[in-house]
Each structure stands twice: as structure tokens, then as C-alpha cells.
Amino acid sequence: MTYVIIGAGPAGVVAAETLAKTDKGAEIVLLGGEADPPYSRMAIPYVLTGIIDHGGTHLRKQAGHYEALGITYRQGIAKGLDVAGRKVLLEGGGEQPYDKLLIATGARPIKPPVPGLDLPGVHHCWTLDDCRAIEKLAHEGAHVVLMGAGFIGCIILEALVERGVKLTVVEALDRMVPRMMDATAGGLIKDWCVQKGINVETGTKVTKVERREADDEDKLFVDLDTGDQIAAHLVVVAAGVTSNIEFLEGTGIEIEQGIRINEFLETSVPGVYAAGDCAQGPDFGGGFNVHAIQPTSTEHGRIAALNMAGRVTPYQGSLQMNVLDTAGLISTSFGDWEGGPGTEMAEVLDAGHFKYLRLNFKDDVLVGALSLGRTDHMGVLRGLIQNRTHLGPWKAKLMEDPHRIMEAYVAHAYA
């Protein structure tokens, strides 16, 4: 049996390791597109802050780890798939046969249709090569513009602040972290950043990046739709990500937001599975979604590998959850924090201390939550949501005072 995994991120690595333990003696090939060993993209900001070195991003630190498990790591980028012949077609020629295949190609950063993003000094923060380029430019006092204040953008923001740059953040939508925080929380995060000396422009778009002729190091102008122009030494683009799935065109594999998979993480083509940021899988709250977060990716990898090896293991669905540190302000969101038809919402706000808690209920079940400025009881919120706990009379108590969430948990855990 030859198992092939396209993609050497967290989903691919965990899948390869799981297969090595589950189907001993099988041939396992892990295809990665970069020269660096398999690494975590989410660790790159910690390189920029100096907390870890480049090697610290590697998913497995021990020399010979993959070889010891019987995993063959091969550098190559998939350009197509021969489903009938069970072959992965590689860029530059060559192919990789398989008996069962896992597609874990992840995502890539979106490049907005803005003129000038190909200029020197403009970078994404997605690969170790990007990291090396940013390290050279983001010195203390450097003028830096960050395009995008979503989840990834705010992680990069934290790293840039730690490096002591003079930072301007430009977000096209009306608030920071708009897909993770409501208007109240997003507004508080902006206020927090401004207090920290960060210039934040929300509801504002970059229209152009152009060369600047000057004697100082700021060789770029960033033009905004407000008419303002910002001189910059470095522009970092963090405008979201999109799944790496174009190479599957014409294969018959069903694709929507990502690669559509069933509860066993198998695609519409038998023997072909998908996991991680490229996969549109079962959602804990119902339906199918792409959850581009590392905990989902690693669990996808594990479950997919078990099913590939013949150990039938249904996936229970991933809970959308995010934890973010923005210049020292912690924010979290779990499940259906936005609410919708048939839901009720309770919230408590202490704007002066940058504290906010919002709970969303469907009937007497907590289905979503978000918080700002607090780290206590986050596991309790997640547990109540994942366990689909029927709160009974405690629902009314929490509607009146969301702070009593721990009391509600204890009342049901020890009932």
C-alpha cells in the first residue's frame, strides 16, 4: 500500500505519522513544496519577535524523525491529478503514484488587485522566505504599513510592534478582526491599538502602492481611498487566504469553498481524502465549512489517516474557535458567536477596562461566545458549547449576568 500526502503542514505531518503507526510497513510519501523542512506558518511571527529561531518553526525538531517512521519526504508541487491512473502530476515533470491519497495543500495568501504589490519592499508573511525578507526591513523605527487587520493580520501586528516599528494598519472593513469579533469588540481592539501608538485606519482601502523618490529609506508610497498617502519602508499584505485547490480542476473532485469531504474526510472520488485549510468538512454546528485553524488541521490529518488505513472513524465536526493576542489584549471566539434566527444574545461591557463578554443561546443551549480582555473560564465556554449542555434555569441567569458562566458550568458538571 502506497499512501501519498500532498502538503507538509500540520495536517499532512500528523496524517503521515498516524499512518506510520497504524499501517506499519506501508509506503508513505509526504510531498512538500518548499525547501525548508515541514514547519508551522503560525510560528513565523514568533521568529520575528525573537522568541524562536527559524528552526523553532519546524513541526518536528528531531533529526531523522520522518525517516525513523518510514516516511519519505519529497520536495515537489502538484500541478494536477490523474485520478484514473492514481498519480500525482508534479511541476517540472515527474509523477508520484499512489494507492490512497490525502490532499492537504493548505492555503495561500490572497493578493488583492492593488497596483504596486509586486514592488520591492512589499511582502506577505506566510513563508519562511517572507519572514527572512521582513526581518531585514522591519527594524526599530521603520515605517511599516500592514494591509489587513483580520486574524492573521493581528498576529503579524503583534510581531511588528515587538520589533519597534512605526506601524500603520489599514483595514477595508469597518472594524478590526471582522470575522472573529462583533462591532463592539472590534472597536475596542482598535481603541486599544491606538492607545499603544499604532495608527489604525478602518473602513479604508489601499488603492495603490508606488515608488517614492526620496533620500531616506522610505521608498514606497501607500495611497488610500481617503486621499491620504503614507510613506513606508515596508508593506506587509495580510488580506486573507484562499485554499490551494486549482490543480484539481477537471478531476471530478467536488469543490465548493474548499474540497468537499464527508464525515470520513473522503472526497467525492473514492480513495482520495482531504484535510486542513483546503478541506470543506463537517462543522460542529451543522453544515460544511472550511475552518482554517491549526487545531482543525491536525485533527483532520489524524482522522483522515485512520480512515485511509481502514479504521473507520467518523469526524464529529470542527468547532470554530480563535484565540488572539493583539498587542497584549486577548480576544477569543467560539462557535456561533454571531447568532442569527432563533438565537438570543446576552452581553456585558466594561469599555474603560477593555473587557467584553457576549453569549449566544439557542433555546437553553450555549451555541457561541466571544470575549475580550479576559482569559478566565475560556475552557468552560468551550466545554459548554461542545457538550451542547442544556442549561435549564441557568440560561435565564446567564442572560441576566453572563459573568456567572463558571457557576453554570459547576451546577451542571456536578449535578
N, C-alpha and C positions, 0 to 999 in steps of 0.2 A: 504493500500500500504506500503510495506516494502522496503526502499532503503538501500542498503549496499554499503559502500565505503571502499575499501581496500587501506590503505595508509593514514597516518595522517600528511602529509606535506602540503605545501601551496595549492596545487590543491585540496586535499581531504578536508581540512578545509573549503576553500571557497565554494566548492560544497555542503558540509553539511549545511553551513549557508544559501546558496541560496535556497536549498530545503526546509529548515525550514521556510523561508519567503514565498516561492512560493506555497508550498503544506502543509498548516497548518494542524496539526493533524496527519500527516503521521508518520510512524515509521522510524527513521533514525539511522542507526548504523555505527559508524566510527571505523574501525579496525586499530590499530597501533601496530607496532612490538616492541616498546621499552617501558621501564618502565617510562621514563620521559614523561611529557605532550607533546602534539604536539609542535614542535619547528622548527625553520629555521636553516638549516645547514649552510647557507651563513652567519649567525650571529656568528658562532663559532670563527672565527678569532678575532672578537671584544671582546670576552671573554678573549682570550689570551693576548690582548693588555691592558686589564683592563678597557676598555670603558664601558662594561656592565658586569653584573654577569651572572651566569648560567640561572637564571630566566629571564633575559633580552632576551634570545633566544626564549622564548615561544611565539607562534604565537598570543595567546590571554592571556592577563595578569590578567584579572578579574576573581576572584574565582567564580566558578559555572556558567561560561559563557555557556558552552555546555549544561548543564542541563537546564538552563533557556530557551534555544531554543528548548528543546525537543530532543536533540541529545544524544544518548548513546555512550560513548566512551568505547571500549572494547579492551583490550590488546590481541593480537594474530597475528600469522604469517600464511598466506595462504600457504598451500602445494599443493593444487590442486583445481580444479573447476568441479563440477558436473553440466554441462550445462543443461542436460535434466531435472534433478531434481531441478534445480535452488538452488544450495547450494555451499557455500564456505567451503572447507575442510581445517581444521586447524592443524598445527603441534601439536603433543601431544594428538591428538584425539579431537573430537568435530567438530561441523559444525555450519554454520550460514546461515539460509535460506534467500532468497531474492526474490523480485518481479522484481526489476531492480537493476543493479549492475554497479558501477563505479570502474574501476581498475586504481588506482593512486599510484602504488607501487614504483614509482621513480627509482632511480639508486643506484648503489653501486660502490665503488672504485675498479679499476682494480688492481689486484695483479700480477705484471709481473713474468715470470718464472725465477726468480733470486734466487739462493740458499741463504739461510740465512735470508729471510724476516720474518721468524717465531721467530727469536731470541728476547729475552728481549731487550727493547730499540728501537725496530723498530715499528712504528705506522703509520696508516693512520690518516688523520684529517677530519673525516666525521661524527662522532657521538659525543655526549656529553661525553661518556666514553673515546673516543680517546682524547678529549680535556682535561679531567682530568689527563690522563697519560702524555700528553705533558706538561701541567702546572708544573708537578713535576720535569721534566727533563730539560726544556728549561729555565734555569736560566741565568743570566747575565754572559757572558764569556764562556758559554758551547759551545763545538764544535758540530755543527749540520750539517748534510748533508740532503739536500732536493732533492729527486728524482723527477724531473719533473718541467718544467717551463711553463706549459700551463696556462690557465685562473685561475683554482683553485689553482695551484701551486704558482702563483704570488700573490694571495690573502693571502695564508699562508706565503709566503716570507715576505710580509709587516708586518704581525703579529710577526714573528720571529725576524725581525730587530728591531721592537719596544721593544722586550724583551731583546735586547742587546746581543744576542748570536753571536758567531763567525761562520758565515754561508758559506757553500759551496753549490752551486746549480749545479746539473748535469742534463742536458737536452740531450736526444738522438738525436733530430733533429738539424738542422743547425742554429736555432735561437730561441729566447725566444718567447713565445706565438705564436707558428707557425700556429695555426688555427684561429687566430684573427688578426695577423699582417703580412705584407709582409716582405721581407728580409731587406729592408731599416729600417722600424720601429722596427722590432725585433732586429736588430743590434744596434740601438740607445738605446733601453731599456737595452741591455747587457752593453753597454758602461756606461750608467747612473749608473747601479748597481755596476759596478767595481769601479767607482769614489766614491761610497758610502762605499767602503771597503768590498764588497761582492765578494767572489770568484765564478765566473761563468764559467762552462765548458759546452759549446755547442758542438753538434756533438760527444758526448761522452756517453758511456753506462756503467752502473753499471753491472759488471759481477758476483759479489759475495759479500755477507756480511758475515763476520766471527768473531768469538770471538777473543778478544785481551787480552792477559795476561799482565797486567800492574798494577803498584801501583797507578796510577792516576785514575780518574773517566771514562776515555775513554775506555770502554770495548768492542768496536766494531772497526773492520777494514772494510772500504768500498773499494773494488777493482774495478778499472776502466779498460776499454779496452785499454787505453793508456799505461797500465802497472803501473800507479800510484796507491798508496794506501793511504787512508785518515783515520786517527784515529777520532772516533766520540763517543760522549756520547749519541746522539740521531740521529736516521734516520727517516725522515718523507717521506712517499711514497705518491706521488701525480701524478700518471701515467695515469690519465684519469678515466672515469666512463663508466659503461655499464648498460643497462636497466634491471630491475628486472622482468623478464618475463618467466623464466624457468618453473615455476609452471603451465603454461598454455599449456604445451606440451600435445598433444592428445585431446585438447578441440575443435578443429576445428576453433579456432580464428586465423585469418590471421596475420602472423608475418613476418616482414622483418627486418629493422634496429630496429624497436620497434613494438608496436601493431598498425597495420594499422587501421586508423579511417577515416570516411567520413567527409563531411562538417558539420554534426550534431554531430560529435565526437562519433558516434556509430561504434562499431566494425562489423566484418562480421557476428557475431551472434546477432540477434535481442534482444534488451533489455539489452545488455552488452555494456558499454561505456568505454572509456579510456581517461586519461588526464595526462598532466605533462611530466616528464622526461622519462616515459616508452612509451609514445604515439608518433607514427609517423603520424603527422597530416598535414593539408594543409599549404603550405608555401606561404607567400605573393608574392614571385617571381615566383610561379608555382611549381608544383610537390608536393611531400610529404616528410617531413623530421622530425627528432627528434631535437627539439630546447630545450636543457637542460638549460633554464634560468628561473628565478622565475617569471618575468612578463608574460611569455607564460604560465607557470604552473597555475597561478592564473586565467588568462583569460580562459584557458581550463576548469578549475573547474567550473567557473561561467556558461559558455556556455553549458557544458555537463549537468549540473544540470537543467537548463531551459528546455533543450530538454527531459531529463528524466521525468520532470514534465508535459510534454505535450505542452510546449510553444515553438513551432518550431522556432528555432533561428539558422540560418546558421553562420558558423565561416568564417571570411574573410581571414584567413591565418595569420600566425605569421611572423613578420619581425625579421630576425636575427640581434640582436644588443648586444653589450657588452661595458661596461664602466669599466675601471680597473685603480686602483691606485697602481703603483709599486714603493715602496719606495719614494713616493712623485711625481712621474711622471705619469700624466694622459694620458691614451690612450683610444680611442673609435673606434668602427667599426659598420657600419650599412649596412644591405642588401648585395648585391653582390659586396663586396669590391674587390674581386679577379678579376672580369671581366671575359672575355672569348670571344668566337667567336661573332662577331657583336658588340662588345663594344669598346669604346675609353676611354683613361685614361689621366688625367692631374694631375700633382703633383708639389708641391713646397716644398723645403727642406732648413732648416736652422740648419745644423747639430751642429754647435757650441753652439746653444741655445736649442738643443733637441726639435726642432719644425718641424713638418712634416704634410702635408695635401695631401691626394690623393682623387680624384673624378673619378668615373666611370660612363660613359654615354652609353645609348643605344638609338640611334637616338638623339632626343633632350630632353630625359628624364634622370634625375639623378637616377641611379639604385643602387649605392653603394658608400660608402665613408669610409675612415679611417683617423684618426688624432692622433697626438702625441704632448704633451706639450701645449695643449690649451683647454680651457673649454668654450670659447665663441662660440655662434652660433650652438651648438650641436643640440638644438631643431629645428633650421632652417634646418639643414641637414636631420634630421629625417622626418620633415614635408614635404620637397620637395620630398623625396623618397616615403613616404607613400601616398601622394596625387597624385603621378605619374604626376607631373606638367610638362607640355610641355613648355620648356624654350625658344623656338624660337631663336631669335638672341642672347639671353643671354648665350646660350650654347657655342658659339664661344668666347664670352668674358670670360667665366669661363675656357675654355680650355687655354686661354692666361694667365689668372690670377685667380687661384682658390680662392684667398683671397676675391674676390668680391661676395662671396656667399650670404651675407646679402643684398647687393644691388639687386641681382637677386630675392631674396625672396620678398623684398618690391615691386619691379617692378610688380610682379605677384599678390601679395596679395591685392594690391590697384589699380589694373588695371581697 
